[in-house]
Amino acid sequence: MGNSIRLGTRGSALALAQAELVADALGGAEIVKVASDAPQAAGGDKARFVRGVEQALLADEVDLGVHSAKDLPAELPRELRLSGVPAREDPLDAYVGPGRSLDEVAEGARVGTSSLRRRAQLLALRPDLGVVELRGNVDTRLRRLADGDFDGIVLASAGLRRLGREAEIGFAFDPRVMTPAAGQGSLALETRREDDDAGAAAARISDATALVELTAERSAVAGLDATCRTPVGVHAALADGRLRVLGFVGLPDGSEWVRDALEGDPEDPVAVGRELASRLVAAGARDVLERAEAGA
């Protein structure tokens, strides 16, 4: 299809940078900015970031939607499909502020994040920290840190790298102690189910490793029946022919959590994700999720 493909994306700097990466991989494409659905919605509803693009796809205003995979709901509209996953950027969480590890962050430091998942894991590791709500785009968050509103903030490494701001990273968290969100660092390319041309274009620039990892992560989240209002982290890594998946479920105040990890067959990432979810549930994750949801 060449540059006749219309890419639908949100209009933030990060979303546009991601769409540019996809356009370049395709050999050229038209980038169409689409308004978010209810961008000020409360309750941490990440799905609002994809609904506007999905509506544009359904209306045939764009051919291919470009999303941050961690925002894509487990269930897609039946007319749409996930058609491609480009090579993954760094999936880890990053601390921006003084210090080369969490141990070096000052006692009682004010740390900004909008993520319940990050809040839960920060407080599980360091209950002395003052974890404070921080919303806005990447530039807004970095500016508030520079203005002295916070001692440090936690962001996705991928977003900082895609915006050329990787020099801001103080340190990256080990995924075994700060398990990333499912899909973090990955892009999801969504098309209309019957649009074979756009689907083929998305598949052509898809990365096999990234697709396996994302499939396992999404399968685990679906198995947990988790929502964007519950602190859940799932991270899959494919290396040396084995698929290793980490999972975290916790309460927002960090007082209780469940962790697990397993290795499985990368030929069946759905089964690996489901098995991780089953093990987490058997260890008490369902009760933790229900209490987290009730307190949201």
C-alpha positions in Angstrom: 0.0 0.0 0.0 3.0 2.3 0.4 2.3 5.8 1.7 -1.4 5.4 0.9 -1.9 4.0 4.4 -3.6 6.4 6.8 -2.2 5.9 10.4 -4.6 7.0 13.2 -3.0 8.2 16.4 -3.5 10.5 19.3 -2.0 14.0 19.1 0.4 13.9 22.0 4.1 14.2 21.3 4.8 10.6 22.4 1.9 9.3 20.3 3.1 11.2 17.2 6.7 10.0 17.7 5.3 6.4 17.9 3.3 6.9 14.7 6.4 8.3 12.9 8.3 5.1 13.8 5.5 3.1 12.2 5.3 5.3 9.2 9.0 5.0 8.6 8.9 1.2 9.0 6.1 1.1 6.4 8.2 3.2 4.0 5.9 6.2 4.4 2.3 6.8 5.5 -0.1 9.6 6.2 -0.4 10.4 9.9 -3.9 11.4 11.0 -4.3 12.9 14.5 -7.4 11.7 16.3 -8.9 13.2 19.4 -8.9 11.1 22.6 -12.3 10.0 23.9 -13.1 11.8 27.1 -9.4 12.6 27.9 -10.3 14.0 31.3 -12.2 10.9 32.4 -11.6 9.9 36.0 -10.6 6.5 37.5 -7.5 5.8 35.4 -9.5 4.6 32.4 -6.6 4.0 29.9 -9.0 2.6 27.3 -10.0 6.2 26.6 -6.6 6.6 24.9 -7.6 4.1 22.2 -11.3 4.6 21.7 -11.0 7.7 19.5 -8.6 5.9 17.2 -10.9 2.8 17.1 -13.9 5.0 16.3 -11.9 6.5 13.4 -11.0 2.9 12.2 -14.7 1.9 12.3 -15.7 5.0 10.4 -13.0 4.2 7.7 -11.3 7.5 8.4 -7.9 5.7 9.0 -6.6 2.3 7.9 -4.3 1.4 10.8 -4.4 2.5 14.5 -1.2 3.0 16.4 -1.5 2.5 20.1 0.7 2.1 23.2 0.0 -1.6 23.7 -0.4 -1.2 27.5 -3.5 1.0 26.8 -5.2 -1.6 24.5 -8.0 -3.4 26.3 -8.0 -7.2 26.4 -11.3 -7.3 24.4 -11.4 -5.4 21.1 -14.5 -4.5 19.1 -15.4 -7.5 17.0 -14.9 -5.5 13.8 -11.2 -4.8 14.6 -8.2 -7.0 15.1 -4.6 -6.7 16.4 -2.6 -7.1 13.2 1.0 -6.3 14.2 3.5 -5.5 16.9 6.7 -3.8 15.9 10.0 -4.4 17.6 9.7 -3.6 21.3 11.4 -0.6 23.0 12.8 -0.9 26.6 9.8 -2.2 28.7 11.2 -1.3 32.1 10.1 1.5 34.5 12.5 4.3 35.0 13.2 6.5 38.0 13.9 10.2 37.1 15.6 12.1 40.0 18.7 11.8 42.1 20.0 8.4 42.9 21.3 5.3 41.0 19.0 2.9 42.8 15.9 3.0 45.0 18.2 2.5 48.0 19.8 5.9 47.2 16.4 7.7 47.1 16.1 9.9 50.2 13.9 8.7 53.1 10.4 10.2 52.8 11.0 11.5 49.3 8.0 12.7 47.3 7.7 10.5 44.3 5.2 11.2 41.5 3.3 8.7 39.5 -0.2 8.3 38.0 0.0 4.5 38.1 -1.6 2.3 40.8 0.8 -0.5 39.8 3.8 1.7 40.3 2.4 3.1 43.6 1.8 -0.4 45.0 5.3 -1.7 44.1 7.1 1.5 45.3 5.3 1.3 48.7 5.9 -2.4 48.9 9.6 -1.7 48.5 9.8 1.6 50.4 6.8 2.3 52.6 8.5 5.5 53.8 8.1 7.2 50.5 5.5 9.8 49.8 3.9 8.6 46.6 2.0 11.5 45.1 -0.5 11.6 42.2 1.1 13.0 39.0 -0.7 13.2 35.7 0.0 14.8 32.3 2.2 14.0 29.4 5.9 13.2 29.7 7.0 16.9 29.2 4.5 18.1 31.8 5.7 15.5 34.4 9.4 16.3 33.8 8.7 20.0 34.1 6.9 19.5 37.4 9.9 17.6 38.6 12.2 20.3 37.5 10.0 22.9 39.3 10.6 21.1 42.6 7.1 19.6 43.0 8.6 16.2 43.5 11.9 14.6 44.5 11.6 12.0 41.8 9.1 10.5 39.3 8.6 7.1 37.7 7.9 6.9 34.0 8.2 4.2 31.3 11.7 4.0 29.9 10.2 3.5 26.4 8.4 6.9 26.4 11.5 8.7 27.4 13.6 6.9 24.8 11.1 7.5 22.0 11.1 11.2 22.8 14.9 11.4 23.0 14.8 12.1 26.8 16.7 8.9 27.9 19.4 11.1 29.5 16.8 12.0 32.2 16.7 8.4 33.4 18.4 8.0 36.8 18.0 4.2 36.9 15.8 1.5 35.5 14.0 -0.9 37.9 14.6 -4.6 37.8 11.3 -6.2 36.5 11.5 -8.6 39.4 10.9 -5.8 41.9 9.0 -3.3 39.7 7.1 -5.5 37.2 6.0 -3.4 34.2 2.5 -3.1 32.8 1.5 -5.6 30.3 2.5 -4.3 26.9 4.8 -1.6 28.2 7.3 -0.6 25.5 5.3 -2.3 22.7 3.2 -0.7 20.0 -0.1 -2.4 18.9 -1.2 -2.0 15.3 -5.0 -2.3 15.0 -6.9 -2.7 11.7 -10.4 -3.4 10.5 -10.9 -7.2 10.4 -11.9 -7.2 6.8 -9.1 -4.9 5.6 -6.6 -7.4 4.3 -4.3 -4.8 2.8 -3.8 -2.9 6.1 -3.5 -6.1 8.0 -0.8 -7.4 5.7 1.1 -4.1 6.0 1.0 -4.3 9.8 2.1 -7.9 9.8 5.0 -7.1 7.5 6.5 -4.8 10.1 5.7 -7.0 13.0 8.4 -8.5 15.2 8.0 -12.1 16.2 9.6 -11.8 19.6 7.6 -8.7 20.5 4.4 -10.4 19.4 5.1 -13.5 21.5 5.8 -11.4 24.6 2.8 -9.2 24.2 0.5 -12.2 23.6 1.7 -13.8 26.8 1.2 -10.6 28.8 -2.3 -9.9 27.5 -3.3 -13.5 28.1 -2.2 -13.2 31.8 -4.1 -10.0 32.2 -7.2 -11.6 30.7 -6.8 -14.6 32.9 -6.7 -12.3 36.0 -9.8 -10.4 34.7 -7.8 -7.3 35.8 -8.9 -3.7 35.0 -7.0 -0.4 34.7 -8.1 0.3 38.3 -6.1 -2.6 39.8 -2.4 -2.7 40.4 -1.2 -5.5 38.1 2.1 -5.9 36.4 3.0 -8.6 33.8 6.3 -8.8 32.0 7.3 -11.5 29.4 10.8 -11.9 28.0 11.7 -14.3 25.2 15.4 -15.4 25.2 17.3 -18.5 24.3 14.2 -20.3 23.2 12.3 -19.9 26.5 9.6 -17.5 27.5 9.8 -16.2 31.0 6.9 -14.4 32.5 6.7 -12.4 35.7 3.5 -11.3 37.4 2.6 -8.9 40.2 -0.8 -8.2 41.9 -1.0 -5.9 44.9 -3.0 -3.4 47.0 -2.4 0.3 46.1 -0.9 1.0 49.6 1.7 -1.7 49.1 0.6 -3.6 52.2 -0.2 -6.9 50.4 1.0 -8.4 47.2 1.4 -11.6 45.2 4.3 -12.3 42.9 5.1 -15.3 40.7 7.3 -16.2 37.7 7.4 -19.1 35.3 9.0 -20.3 32.1 7.1 -21.8 29.2 6.9 -22.7 25.6 7.1 -19.6 23.3 5.1 -21.6 20.7 2.1 -21.2 23.0 2.3 -17.8 24.7 -1.4 -17.8 25.4 -1.1 -20.9 27.5 2.0 -19.5 29.3 0.1 -16.3 30.2 -3.0 -18.3 31.4 -0.8 -20.5 33.6 0.8 -17.5 35.2 -2.7 -16.0 35.9 -3.8 -19.4 37.4 -0.9 -19.6 39.7 -1.4 -16.0 40.9 -5.1 -16.7 41.5 -4.2 -19.8 43.5 -1.8 -17.7 45.6 -4.6 -15.3 46.5 -4.5 -12.7 43.7 -8.3 -12.7 43.2 -8.9 -11.6 46.7 -6.3 -8.9 46.4 -7.7 -7.6 43.1 -11.2 -7.5 44.5 -10.1 -5.5 47.5 -8.0 -3.2 45.3 -11.0 -2.7 43.0 -13.3 -2.0 45.9 -11.0 0.7 47.2 -10.4 2.4 43.8 
